[in-house]
Each structure stands twice: as structure tokens, then as C-alpha cells.
């Protein structure tokens, strides 16, 4: 396990993106959004994503020199076309536009179409919180993993929801997939040869699958949050629908499962959509009241008697804030196989190997 | 079990509300929002709520002649003060204001403070969908039932989320509590003397409680969607936080658990907040595209191979649409105890008994 300074990791990320043909400006923004996850301990959504992007690059799915265009612009709405580049740059521009409009209008929404993976959903909602606003971020996904309640086939990506908001003493930061667990947890269970809890994954018949190796062989079928109908999976399924509705139907992305059937087979590239919303608390409350009341709730939650004295109650963002303190001081831990793969990716695209 | 014509039930509801001193105009609106739930089979949120409102009326928690005022108004934002009346009227006005503003701006948000129970969250999101827009509706609750992950004490109401949107052939209609199950399901289990599945409710030590009688005795501690940490309850907990953030911190409601501690003990009345959002799909897509693509997704979902041939895959709103067809034709089924209680309530407030 290598501990890498965040700045060095950023430089390696920029170098690889530049090696793939991305401009310096776009590479800087993309690397910053990936670093957001690495410093906060969201290991699945930081530099580890470069492995996924390398696969998509090899398939020619990603335009590394996109011309991002504004399709529509009103005092409260922005619609961008990502021109099939990675999602981080158009999403940053879209969230920044919403923040700028929110300063004037108090409320703004942005959407991006013809995009790709945008990293962690929370990398964008947090930009709004840092500007003093409530930020929300949603994305669709290029492939399908979540199985609807009562079904046996996956019909949604992990369709995440992120909400961030400013308190006086820190941010509220929620970033969650609408599946019970992430694909990474299934891979981890397989790696450690451990059975999965019932409720994470289904088999091809739509029944609980606890064998991680079998799940990987069959194609991963994740349950929506709730796990099964008795425990409320129709709610997780409903939320996955909502995210798809905002990112595919509204933003103008493609709904992955019907894409081939609907005659869009000719273009192999994904068309992922993103949706962002920004709200100014000062439109509703006197200055500082929102931030005060948010802190009041978060403090009250942290003081709830725990069911296990060894594990205090946390609030959304606590885990990430603790990881950030530790990682900015000690460096970001990278497993050896990841370091080796990043070195190979750098070498293959002619980038300097900095790790 | 009595089958009651929807119009007669509406008249009985209006008569009771009038008996409590509500104006004819407010009673009509409130009855319409309650009927929304009754005709759609959401029995917990229709006229059965009059039993709860009667309790709150007896405690003098509800102002039946509120002066609803506009605290703030911009081209995209409306903030109303409900003056401690029931939530249905200010919420209808707030959603209608957002719809009107959305026609011009393409995006609008409304909030209500100093309110009470507003019925089903979906009664408001659906108003937006009927106007051709995406509607969202959120509310806080006067008491606490949901226990945060790792905790042993309830810190949120069932904090619901509703999203509705227009397809070409019907609406997408999601209305969900952020708890695994509603309080009503616990009462039902007790009534039938049946154990509850592990994952619905916790005991006072924060451990799974499967005895419904014990749960009712101890005070109901609902799990957030997910049920436990392994199955993702931190996500349901995060969503409950998000709803509270929009309805208490942003709208200016009171966060119930800290209310007494923060010196607001003098006023016994709840201060529930609601938040509404409306988005015009035509701001992002060409006319009809959103509705077409939404239907396309909903059709694809209904055609997913089911895990049990006897139970096809449903989409959010299917159950409610089926109930509505049946109930508008056959009448609304009311259990005898409910009919008796409604008759008593009507008698007590001097209203005609119509059932």
C-alpha cells in the first residue's frame, strides 16, 4: 500500500489525461473532480476510475477534445452538450453556471447531455455548498445494474443522488447510489472469498444471490435500496427511476436498456445525462439562520444514544471529513495493484510515470 | 366494510372540516387533497387522517381560520406562512404558485412554514404533473419515528418524498416515506398478532424488534429505508436528513427533536414545513420528447421478465392508477371502525352525518 501525496496524484492524473489528448484546462478540472473523491476516502470514484476510462478510451467511447456547447440558457436554466467527452468538465461548467445564476435568481438548474462518467456525484453538489448554497447532483450511467422490484433483469445504473449544504461548522454531504451496495462491494466480497449478505444481489431468476463469484459470472444484478419488497426495495427502485427521469428523459441522455431497441445502435458511444439543482437558503431564511439550524440538527444527530457504544451516530459527510483530515496529512493510500495499473496506463499513453 | 361514493365521502369531509370552523373554500381544497389519497388506495392518507386531525384539534394545535400570508415572492420563489392551519391549503397555494411561475420561468420552488400535516405528499407533486411539469413535494412531520443509523432514538418523522411527471399515456407518480415501512404497517401487524420482519422496527436499545405489540408499547422506532447499515440504512437516513433540511432548515419549520431543548416549549403547536419544486421539461427537450421518453422507460420496465410469473414488474404509480379505476367505479371501501369514528367526529363537531 503506497501513500501518495494528493498533489502528486493530481499531477499523475493530469499527465494521463493529457496523454489521452485532453487539453491542459480540461485535464486540470477533471483531475480536481477525481481528487475530490480520493481525498475523501471515496476510493471507487477517484483515480481508480482511470482504469474504467482507459477501457472506454480503448473502445473509442470518449471524445478527449470535446467542443462543449450551450444548447439553452435562461436566467435560471442551462443546458450543455458535452460532445461525448468525459463528464467532469461539462458538469463543472453546468454546476458553475447554476451557482452563478443562483446568486441572482436564488434558484437554478443545469443539465448536460452527450456526456460520460462524471466521477463522484458529490464533487458537484459540494461546489454549490462551498458557494453557500444547497446543491444537488444526479447522473445516469452507461450500463445497467439495478433490477426493478419484482424483476429479474437490470434496468438502471447505480443512479446516484448527491445533496450538499453549508452549515456554520462544516457541510452536510450526502452522496449515495440508489442501489443497496455498489458494484465494488461485490468485487470485494469475491476477492476475499466471502459470501454476500442476502439483499445485495440477485441471480438471473431474480432470487437472492449470496455467492459473489457467481454474481460476477452471471452479470451483477444489484437490488435497489431496500433489498426486497418487504424491506422497501420499491422505494429504492422509485428513486432510481427519478434519477433516470432527470438525467435521461429531462436532460436528453439515452435510457440505456431501450437504446438498442430504439435504433440508436449505430453510435456505440454512451449518452449519459446529468442534472444539477442549486437553491439559495437566503431566499427563504434570514442570513445565517439556515446554517445555524442545519448545525443544530447535525449536532443533535451526533448526540443520539448509539445502539453500540463503540459506534457513535454519524451524519452524512462525517466519514468523508475524517478521511480528508487523515489523507491530507498522511497521503492517499493506493493499493499496489492500482499503482501498477496506473503506471501501465501512463506508459501506454506516453505520459510520465510519477507514482 | 362500507363502499362509499367518492363524492359523498368528499361531502362528509367538508362537513367535518366546516364543523371545526374551517371556511367553505379551505374545506373544499382540504377535502380534495384527502380524496386524492382515498381514490388512489392510499388509505393511510385519506379520510382516515381526520382521526389524527381530530386529536390535534382537541389539543388546540390547529388554527382552522388561518390567515395565510406571502412572506416572500420572486419570479421563481414563493414562501408562505400557514398560520398554523392544516397544511393542505397553503401547500395547494404554494404548489399552484410554483406551477404559475414555472409557466414563465421554467423552474420554480415554494416553501411553507408554520404548517401542519398536509396529507399525502403526492397530492401536490401530481398537481404539477397534471399541468405538464415535473413536480416534487417534501414535508417534515410533527413527531419523530425514524432512528438514524447506529442510533437508538427516533430523530425524524417519516419525511416523505414525492415526484410526479407527465408521460404521454399516464403519469409517473412516486410517493414514499424515507422509513422502511409506515407506522400503519406496525399497527396492522399488531392487529393481526403477527411478528414483523426483522428490519422494520428497532427496540429501545436500537436492536431489531419483531414484536409489534412491544413496538407500540415502547414507542415506534422505524428504521430508515435499508433497515440496517449492511443493507444501506445510512442512505434512507441521509434522505430523511435531506427532507428535514428542505422543510425545517430551508422552509423555516422547527426540527422536532431539538425544539424543546431550544426554548420553543411555550408554543405547543407544531411548526411543520413543506417544500415544493416544479420543472418544465420543455425548457430542456423539444415538445413531447420528455413525455415520449418517459413512456418508453415505463413500458420497458413493465416488460422486464419478472422473478415470479404471477407478479409483473410495476412502475411508480401503477398501483395507485389501478386502485383509482376500481374505486371510482365501485366506491371507496371504508372499514366499519373507521366509519364509526368518522360518524362520532361529525357528531362531536355538529356536522351532519352523511355516511
Interface residues (C-beta under 8 A of the other chain):
Chain A: X72 X74 X75 X76 X77 X79 X105 X106 X107 X108 X109 X111 X134 X147 X148 X149 X150 X151 X152 X153 X155 X161 X163 X165 X172 X174 X176 X177 X178 X180 X181 X197 X199 X200 X202 X205 X206 X207 X225 X226 X227 X230 X231 X232 X234 X235 X236 X237 X238 X239 X241 X242 X244 X245 X246 X248 X249 X250 X251 X252 X255 X257 X258 X261 X262 X277 X279 X281 X283 X284 X285 X289 X290 X293 X294 X296 X297 X300 X301 X304 X305 X306 X307 X308 X311 X312 X313 X314 X315 X316
Chain B: X72 X74 X75 X76 X77 X79 X105 X106 X107 X108 X109 X111 X134 X147 X148 X149 X150 X151 X152 X153 X155 X161 X163 X165 X172 X174 X176 X177 X178 X180 X181 X197 X199 X200 X202 X205 X206 X207 X225 X226 X227 X230 X231 X232 X234 X235 X236 X237 X238 X239 X241 X242 X244 X245 X246 X248 X249 X250 X251 X252 X255 X257 X258 X261 X262 X277 X279 X281 X283 X284 X285 X289 X290 X293 X294 X296 X297 X300 X301 X304 X305 X306 X307 X308 X311 X312 X313 X314 X315 X316
